[in-house]
Amino acid sequence: MKYNQCPLSQSMGIKTYPKECEVPETCPETAESLKTARNVHFPNDIVFQDYVRQGELERIGPFIRARRVSLDTIYHSGMAAIHEAVLSGNLECVMLLIKHGADLHHRDQEGWTPLHMACSDSFPEIARYLLSLGADREILNESGEKPADLIDSANKELLELFGLAVDD
């Protein structure tokens, strides 16, 4: 049985279609009723977290200015927006969040600060920025590690930033 001949298709208002097209046409009333039935609304925090992960700067600022989210919120991921921005490697996003009041020393569920994450995930430009604002290079996470303890030994730029010996 062809798609357009199925009783279910007919009951949904799907009309026959030309053979060369092979795409069923729906009647406008059915399309509109399906459209409204598919509306899904996510909480502001979920939408905001996605914008941060994607680095959609033009959408992040309005969310914050309208006070639709709190920068201190720890999401289901165990991290706040500032942590998500650091992990995305997006310095502009990190700068925007800090401009709007994100805490440099905000800890995630495991006690990691944004500087821990920048060091662990090899983002020297973000680490440099955080340090320039006064991020604590001696702060310990719950495992007792300083940000410098998490630097990959192959990342010379971060090692130099923290004044650690670099072997050539």
C-alpha positions in Angstrom: 0.0 0.0 0.0 1.3 3.4 -0.9 1.8 6.1 1.7 -1.1 8.3 0.4 -3.4 5.3 0.2 -3.0 4.4 3.9 -6.2 4.9 5.9 -4.2 6.7 8.5 -2.7 9.1 6.0 -6.2 9.8 4.6 -7.6 10.4 8.1 -4.8 12.9 8.7 -5.8 14.9 5.6 -2.9 13.8 3.4 -3.8 14.2 -0.2 -2.6 12.3 -3.2 0.5 13.7 -4.9 1.9 13.6 -8.4 4.1 10.6 -9.1 7.0 12.6 -10.3 7.2 14.5 -7.0 6.7 11.5 -4.7 6.2 13.9 -1.8 2.8 13.9 0.0 1.0 17.2 0.3 -0.9 17.9 3.5 -3.9 20.1 3.8 -3.3 23.4 5.6 -5.6 22.6 8.5 -3.7 19.4 9.3 -0.3 21.1 9.0 -1.4 23.8 11.4 -2.8 21.4 14.0 0.5 19.4 13.9 2.5 22.6 14.3 0.8 23.7 17.4 0.9 20.2 18.9 4.7 20.1 18.4 5.5 23.3 20.4 8.0 22.5 23.1 9.1 25.0 25.7 12.3 24.5 27.6 13.1 26.3 30.9 15.2 29.4 30.5 18.2 27.8 32.2 18.3 25.0 29.7 18.1 27.3 26.7 20.7 29.6 28.2 23.1 26.7 28.9 22.8 25.7 25.2 23.5 29.2 24.1 26.6 29.3 26.2 27.8 25.9 24.9 27.2 27.1 21.3 28.8 30.5 22.0 25.7 32.4 20.8 26.9 35.7 22.2 24.0 37.7 20.7 21.5 35.6 22.6 23.4 35.3 25.9 23.5 39.0 26.8 19.7 39.6 26.5 19.0 36.6 28.7 21.3 38.0 31.4 20.1 41.6 31.1 16.4 40.5 31.3 17.3 38.5 34.5 15.9 35.4 33.0 18.8 33.3 34.4 21.2 33.4 37.3 24.9 33.1 36.6 25.3 31.1 39.8 23.1 28.3 38.8 24.7 24.9 38.8 23.1 22.9 35.9 22.5 19.1 35.7 26.0 18.9 34.2 27.4 19.9 37.6 28.7 23.2 36.2 27.7 26.8 36.0 27.6 28.9 32.8 31.1 30.1 33.2 32.4 26.5 33.4 30.5 25.6 30.2 31.9 28.6 28.4 35.5 27.7 29.4 35.0 24.1 28.3 33.7 25.3 24.9 37.0 27.2 24.5 35.2 30.4 23.7 37.1 33.3 25.2 34.5 35.9 24.1 31.8 34.0 25.8 33.9 33.8 29.0 34.5 37.5 28.8 30.8 38.3 28.3 29.8 36.2 31.3 32.4 37.8 33.5 31.3 41.3 32.3 27.8 40.4 33.5 29.0 39.2 36.9 30.0 35.6 36.6 32.4 34.7 39.5 36.0 33.9 38.6 36.2 31.5 41.5 32.8 29.8 41.1 33.2 26.1 41.8 31.4 23.3 40.1 30.2 20.2 41.9 33.8 18.8 42.1 35.3 22.1 43.3 36.8 23.0 39.9 37.0 26.7 39.1 37.1 28.1 35.6 40.9 28.3 35.8 41.1 24.5 36.7 39.1 23.8 33.5 41.1 26.1 31.3 44.3 24.4 32.4 42.9 20.9 32.2 41.4 21.4 28.7 44.4 23.3 27.4 43.0 26.8 26.8 46.0 29.1 27.5 44.2 32.2 26.2 41.3 31.7 28.6 43.7 30.9 31.5 45.7 34.1 30.8 42.5 36.1 30.8 41.3 34.6 34.1 44.7 35.2 35.7 44.7 38.8 34.5 41.5 39.3 36.4 42.9 37.8 39.6 41.9 34.2 39.4 43.5 32.2 42.2 46.3 30.0 40.9 46.6 28.3 44.3 43.0 27.3 44.8 42.4 23.5 45.3 39.6 21.4 43.9 38.0 18.6 45.9 40.8 16.2 44.8 43.4 18.6 46.2 44.7 19.8 42.8 45.7 23.3 41.8 45.0 24.5 38.3 48.7 24.0 37.4 48.5 20.4 38.4 46.1 19.7 35.6 48.2 21.1 32.8 49.2 18.7 30.1 53.0 18.4 30.0 53.0 19.0 26.3 51.3 22.4 26.6 54.3 24.7 26.8 52.2 27.9 26.7 50.3 27.0 29.8 53.4 25.7 31.6 55.2 29.0 30.9 52.1 31.0 32.0 52.4 29.3 35.4 56.1 29.6 35.6 56.7 25.9 35.4 59.9 24.4 33.8 59.5 23.7 30.1 61.8 21.0 28.7 62.9 21.5 25.1 
